[in-house]
Amino acid sequence: MLVILPENNREAAVTSNNSSRRLNRRTLLQAGAVTLGAAAFPMPVIAQTKPFAGVTLRGASFQHRFFTLLQNYIPEFEAQTGMKVDLQLSALPVYNQQANLELSSGGSAFDFCNVTFTLASRWVAAGLLTNLDEFTSDPNLTPSDWNPKDFIDGAQVPYRDAKGATYGYSWEGGAMVMGISRMDLMEKKGLKIPKTFAELQNVVAEINGTDGVSGIVSWLLHNWCLPPYIQGFGGNIFRNPPGDVMPVLNSPEAIQGVEYYATLLKSAPRGVLTYTEDQARQAMLTGRANIFNHSISWVAPMLLSNESKVKETARVVRMPAGPARDCPAANSQGLGIPRNAKNKKAAWEFIKWAVGPDISMRLVKEHGHSSICRRSVVESETYRQINMVNGQDLGALYLEVLGLPAKGDNYMAYRTAKEFPIVGDVLNKAFEQVATGQLAAAPAMNAAQEQAIANMRRAGTNL
């Protein structure tokens, strides 16, 4: 047991840098008396109540509302455990680049990190992450009521290896839905909620400019926003992922999807190609843009946030279906521990807390955060009451969309292919060329196809 002696006794008991002092009999008796006293009347010893005292836990992720909310509770976690949490947040592209370099080089700068959906399969296959089953299977480290099987299965798929071992636990379920902020304007014009691509294009064009409202808003990660349109017309990013990863960026269907999405964004705010998620969210909260197709956590605040100025006129519904397929994007983000992390047990303590049932429910109750990945929380009466707004059951919608890729063929398989980050970067640049009028869709996507193949081969992919 660690005993902290009074200041005068410590000064008499330690050896200074300049001289050696012998402990006299009185000093030893004093120290012994303190030790006996501590045994008879237990002191608030840090080592007993705070096993991670003195530990500075370093973690990293990209900027997201989940972490903005979580930071409000981290001081509680620090007080409970004794550790200090140094959480570094950066823009998604910056984080992905830094984390990929850190993990690939075998670095140990992070004790925990976000396991980005698009990089998860690459990191897991390369052995860059710690097997979390080592922690969940140990009752001394994880109580049974934490229940790893409580996580929505579709959200956990990216973080498992071929044998089923788990390397991350999801904190965010990205179920793409359509948010409408100004249903009042639509009703004045006799417009209904769009259910098809054709109807969506008509509504966006009709509303654009009405009362200063943009028809639609989006954000800069085009390789997330664009594929549902490509797939809706019957195309894909790869020929048949994950087994066949030959890019098909210049298929007629892919070109049609690019043209369609570029046309939609002609009714978006100026500068939309560089909008962050938060900028797009603010445009919806204030009613400056009418439609946003994105993950429910970025759309639902229109109905739930105290900042929202459009609560009475907002709607959250299924994203419109394409003429060939219905493929709203669905993904997740998870927390994991790098293979060479220095403080793995402390990192697990943080992850266990951050995605635990208690903090998950608090995020729902206190902030209306809806994209929780614990089924017990999403199916709870508390969640249903909070997320039943204007007759809309957001929880049911969230579970429906998040589960779609598991029905039939997994249309999100393109995004978990380890080659996707390479092709996704090419797709981003090609779309920007089309959206800014530098190139027409066909030549831009033909060039993208050639560039994607060249980059993949350079990275070692056999095609």
Secondary structure by P-SEA (a helix, b strand, c coil): ccccccaaaaaaccccccbbbbbcaaaaaaaaaaaaaaaaccccccccccccccbbbbbcccccaaaaaaaacaaaaaaaccbbbbcccccaaaaaaaaaaaaaaccccccbbbccccaaaaaaaacccccccccccccccccccccccccccccccccccccccccccccccbbbbbbbccaaaaaaacccccccaaaaaaaaaaacccccccccccccccccccaaaaaaaccccccccccccccccccaaaaaaaaaaaaaacccccccccccaaaaaaaaaacccccccccccccccccccccccccccbbbbccccccccccccccccccccccccccaaaaaaaaaaaccaaaaaaaaacccccccccccccccaaaaaaacccccaaaaaaaaaaacccccccccccccccaaaaaaaaaaaaaaaaaaccccaaaaaaaaaaaaaaaaaaacccc
